[in-house]
Amino acid sequence: MSELPAFMALSQEILWLHAVVFLRVGPVMSLFPGFGEQSVSVRIKLALALVFTVIVAPAVGPKINGVFGNGAGFIWLAVSETVIGLIIGIGLRLFLMALQTAGSMAAQATSLSQILGSAGMEPLPAMGHLLVVGGMALAMILDLHVHVAAMVIATYGLFPVGELPEASALSQWGVRQVSGAFALAFRLAAPFVIVSVLYNLTLGIINRAMPQLMVVFVGAPVITAGGLFLLFLLAPMMLGLWMAALEGYVATPFGAG
């Protein structure tokens, strides 16, 4: 019976540790590419968040011990940890949005944006769905979830528990991530945009040379077939570049550049 108070104190400390870690891990899982999709059940997301909490908590326990509180202290702790988790999750989500944007740009440039535009939970053209599903599958094959768990553990050294990042640094990071996501999307879709420009220039020249020819009926099958061929040819390279950028972010999520 003399060991019961010590056991109860240890149990309470372990419970608080996992509760504090869950506050940061939960938002990450809600925005995690693949796990945080609308098609994934909320119960599955909750189970994944709990599993990641069990994985992360032992590694960050020494950094968290002694910061547990109650009342107003716990409210501030909940707010700060949730905000940090959202920051990490948004940074990951921007890469998936970059892939979606690249697919939409490529489909629009090759006149394929109306084909199967509502095939999934989000209104994307078929080319966008193909790239997104392929990117998420590649990320899971390359153990993205393992690297993200390591990244979350590393963030406890950058953002101690109960401390919010500086607003100025956070705003600069946000602008850099959003601009980087759009730049990545344009780089991925650049071959399709270039082919579209060349196609329209050629079509204009032919139309001026032969006004009586219905060049649209001749050119539409060409740009459609060319877009599909480019997708078949460049999709592995596009996904490889996207995965390299994502791995770079996971390695240094708040680094310079």
C-alpha positions as CSV (number, residue, x, y, z in Angstrom):
1,M,0.0,0.0,0.0
2,S,2.9,2.3,0.6
3,E,3.8,2.2,-3.1
4,L,0.3,3.2,-4.2
5,P,0.8,7.0,-3.9
6,A,4.0,6.8,-5.9
7,F,2.3,4.7,-8.5
8,M,-0.6,7.2,-8.7
9,A,1.8,10.2,-9.0
10,L,3.7,8.4,-11.8
11,S,0.5,7.6,-13.6
12,Q,-0.7,11.1,-13.4
13,E,2.6,12.4,-14.7
14,I,2.5,10.0,-17.7
15,L,-1.1,11.0,-18.4
16,W,-0.2,14.7,-18.4
17,L,2.8,14.1,-20.6
18,H,0.7,12.3,-23.3
19,A,-2.0,15.0,-23.0
20,V,0.4,17.8,-23.7
21,V,2.0,16.0,-26.6
22,F,-1.4,15.2,-28.1
23,L,-2.1,19.0,-28.2
24,R,0.7,19.4,-30.7
25,V,0.4,16.1,-32.5
26,G,-3.4,16.3,-33.0
27,P,-3.4,19.4,-35.4
28,V,-0.5,17.8,-37.3
29,M,-2.5,14.7,-38.0
30,S,-5.6,16.6,-39.0
31,L,-3.6,18.3,-41.8
32,F,-1.2,15.4,-42.6
33,P,-1.1,14.5,-46.3
34,G,-3.0,11.2,-46.7
35,F,-4.1,10.9,-43.1
36,G,-5.9,14.3,-43.0
37,E,-8.0,13.9,-46.1
38,Q,-11.8,14.5,-46.0
39,S,-12.3,10.9,-47.1
40,V,-10.6,9.6,-43.9
41,S,-12.9,9.0,-41.0
42,V,-12.6,11.3,-37.9
43,R,-12.2,8.2,-35.7
44,I,-9.2,7.0,-37.8
45,K,-7.6,10.4,-37.6
46,L,-8.1,10.4,-33.8
47,A,-6.6,6.9,-33.6
48,L,-3.6,8.0,-35.7
49,A,-3.1,11.1,-33.5
50,L,-3.1,8.9,-30.4
51,V,-0.6,6.4,-31.9
52,F,1.7,9.3,-32.9
53,T,1.3,10.7,-29.4
54,V,2.5,7.4,-27.9
55,I,5.5,7.4,-30.3
56,V,6.5,11.0,-29.7
57,A,5.9,11.3,-25.9
58,P,8.8,9.1,-24.6
59,A,11.3,11.0,-26.8
60,V,10.2,14.4,-25.6
61,G,9.4,13.5,-22.0
62,P,12.6,15.1,-20.5
63,K,11.9,18.4,-22.3
64,I,8.3,18.5,-21.0
65,N,8.6,17.4,-17.4
66,G,7.9,20.2,-15.0
67,V,5.7,22.3,-17.2
68,F,2.3,20.8,-16.4
69,G,-0.2,23.0,-14.9
70,N,-3.9,23.5,-14.3
71,G,-6.5,26.2,-14.7
72,A,-5.3,29.2,-16.6
73,G,-1.9,27.7,-17.1
74,F,-3.3,24.7,-18.9
75,I,-5.5,26.9,-21.1
76,W,-2.4,28.8,-22.3
77,L,-0.6,25.5,-22.7
78,A,-3.4,24.2,-24.9
79,V,-3.5,27.3,-27.0
80,S,0.3,27.5,-27.6
81,E,0.7,23.8,-28.4
82,T,-2.3,23.8,-30.7
83,V,-1.0,26.8,-32.6
84,I,2.4,25.2,-33.0
85,G,0.8,22.0,-34.2
86,L,-1.2,23.9,-36.8
87,I,1.9,25.7,-38.0
88,I,3.6,22.3,-38.6
89,G,0.5,20.8,-40.2
90,I,-0.1,23.8,-42.5
91,G,3.5,23.6,-43.7
92,L,3.0,20.0,-44.7
93,R,-0.4,20.7,-46.2
94,L,1.0,23.4,-48.5
95,F,3.1,20.8,-50.3
96,L,-0.1,18.8,-51.1
97,M,-1.7,22.0,-52.3
98,A,1.3,22.7,-54.5
99,L,0.7,19.3,-56.2
100,Q,-3.0,20.1,-56.6
101,T,-2.2,23.5,-58.1
102,A,0.4,22.0,-60.5
103,G,-2.2,19.4,-61.7
104,S,-4.8,22.1,-62.2
105,M,-2.4,24.3,-64.1
106,A,-1.3,21.4,-66.3
107,A,-4.8,20.3,-67.0
108,Q,-5.9,23.9,-67.8
109,A,-3.0,24.4,-70.2
110,T,-3.7,21.2,-72.1
111,S,-7.6,21.5,-72.2
112,L,-8.1,18.6,-69.8
113,S,-9.5,20.5,-66.9
114,Q,-13.1,19.4,-67.5
115,I,-12.4,15.7,-67.6
116,L,-13.5,13.9,-64.4
117,G,-13.4,17.2,-62.6
118,S,-15.4,15.9,-59.6
119,A,-13.9,12.4,-59.3
120,G,-12.9,12.9,-55.6
121,M,-13.8,14.8,-52.5
122,E,-12.2,17.9,-53.8
123,P,-13.1,19.4,-57.2
124,L,-9.8,18.7,-59.1
125,P,-9.3,17.6,-62.7
126,A,-8.3,14.1,-63.4
127,M,-4.6,15.1,-63.9
128,G,-4.6,16.7,-60.4
129,H,-6.2,13.6,-58.8
130,L,-3.6,11.4,-60.5
131,L,-0.7,13.5,-59.2
132,V,-2.1,13.9,-55.7
133,V,-2.8,10.1,-55.3
134,G,0.6,9.3,-56.7
135,G,2.3,11.8,-54.5
136,M,0.7,10.5,-51.3
137,A,1.4,6.9,-52.3
138,L,5.1,7.8,-52.9
139,A,5.3,9.7,-49.6
140,M,4.0,6.7,-47.7
141,I,6.3,4.3,-49.5
142,L,9.2,6.5,-48.5
143,D,8.1,6.5,-44.8
144,L,7.0,10.1,-44.7
145,H,5.1,9.4,-41.4
146,V,8.3,8.2,-39.8
147,H,10.2,11.4,-40.8
148,V,7.3,13.6,-39.7
149,A,7.4,11.9,-36.3
150,A,11.1,12.7,-36.0
151,M,10.3,16.3,-37.2
152,V,7.7,16.8,-34.5
153,I,10.2,15.6,-31.9
154,A,12.8,18.0,-33.2
155,T,10.3,20.9,-32.9
156,Y,10.3,20.7,-29.1
157,G,13.9,22.0,-29.3
158,L,12.8,24.9,-31.5
159,F,9.5,25.7,-29.8
160,P,9.6,24.8,-26.1
161,V,6.3,23.8,-24.5
162,G,4.1,26.7,-23.6
163,E,6.0,29.3,-25.7
164,L,4.6,30.7,-28.9
165,P,6.9,31.7,-31.8
166,E,7.5,35.3,-32.5
167,A,4.8,36.9,-34.7
168,S,7.3,38.5,-37.1
169,A,9.3,35.3,-37.6
170,L,6.1,33.4,-38.0
171,S,4.8,35.8,-40.6
172,Q,8.0,35.7,-42.6
173,W,8.0,31.9,-42.5
174,G,4.4,31.8,-43.7
175,V,5.0,34.1,-46.6
176,R,8.1,32.1,-47.6
177,Q,6.2,28.8,-47.4
178,V,3.2,30.0,-49.5
179,S,5.4,31.6,-52.1
180,G,7.6,28.4,-52.2
181,A,4.5,26.3,-52.7
182,F,3.3,28.4,-55.7
183,A,6.8,28.4,-57.1
184,L,7.0,24.6,-56.8
185,A,3.6,24.2,-58.5
186,F,4.7,26.4,-61.4
187,R,8.0,24.4,-61.8
188,L,6.1,21.2,-61.9
189,A,3.6,22.4,-64.4
190,A,6.1,24.4,-66.5
191,P,6.5,21.8,-69.3
192,F,2.7,21.8,-69.9
193,V,2.5,25.6,-69.9
194,I,5.4,25.8,-72.4
195,V,3.8,23.2,-74.7
196,S,0.4,25.1,-74.5
197,V,2.1,28.4,-75.5
198,L,3.8,26.7,-78.4
199,Y,0.6,25.0,-79.4
200,N,-1.4,28.3,-79.4
201,L,1.3,30.1,-81.3
202,T,1.3,27.4,-84.0
203,L,-2.4,27.4,-84.1
204,G,-2.5,31.1,-84.6
205,I,0.1,31.0,-87.5
206,I,-1.9,28.2,-89.2
207,N,-5.1,30.1,-88.8
208,R,-3.6,33.2,-90.4
209,A,-2.1,31.2,-93.3
210,M,-5.3,29.1,-93.9
211,P,-8.4,31.1,-92.6
212,Q,-10.8,28.6,-94.2
213,L,-9.4,25.7,-92.2
214,M,-11.1,25.0,-88.8
215,V,-7.9,24.7,-86.9
216,V,-9.7,24.2,-83.5
217,F,-11.1,20.9,-84.6
218,V,-7.7,19.8,-85.9
219,G,-5.7,21.2,-82.9
220,A,-8.0,20.0,-80.0
221,P,-7.1,16.3,-80.4
222,V,-3.4,17.2,-80.8
223,I,-3.2,19.2,-77.5
224,T,-5.2,16.5,-75.6
225,A,-3.0,13.7,-76.8
226,G,0.1,15.8,-76.2
227,G,-1.0,16.6,-72.7
228,L,-1.7,12.9,-71.9
229,F,1.7,11.9,-73.4
230,L,3.5,14.6,-71.4
231,L,1.8,13.4,-68.2
232,F,2.9,9.8,-68.9
233,L,6.4,11.0,-69.6
234,L,6.9,13.5,-66.9
235,A,4.8,12.3,-64.0
236,P,7.6,10.2,-62.4
237,M,10.0,13.3,-62.6
238,M,7.3,15.6,-61.2
239,L,6.6,13.4,-58.3
240,G,10.3,12.9,-57.7
241,L,10.9,16.7,-57.6
242,W,7.9,17.1,-55.3
243,M,9.1,14.4,-52.9
244,A,12.6,15.9,-52.8
245,A,11.1,19.3,-51.8
246,L,8.9,17.7,-49.2
247,E,11.8,15.8,-47.7
248,G,13.8,19.0,-47.6
249,Y,11.0,20.7,-45.6
250,V,10.7,17.8,-43.2
251,A,14.4,17.8,-42.6
252,T,14.5,21.6,-41.9
253,P,11.0,22.9,-41.5
254,F,11.9,26.2,-40.1
255,G,15.4,26.6,-41.6
256,A,16.5,29.5,-43.8
257,G,15.8,29.5,-47.5
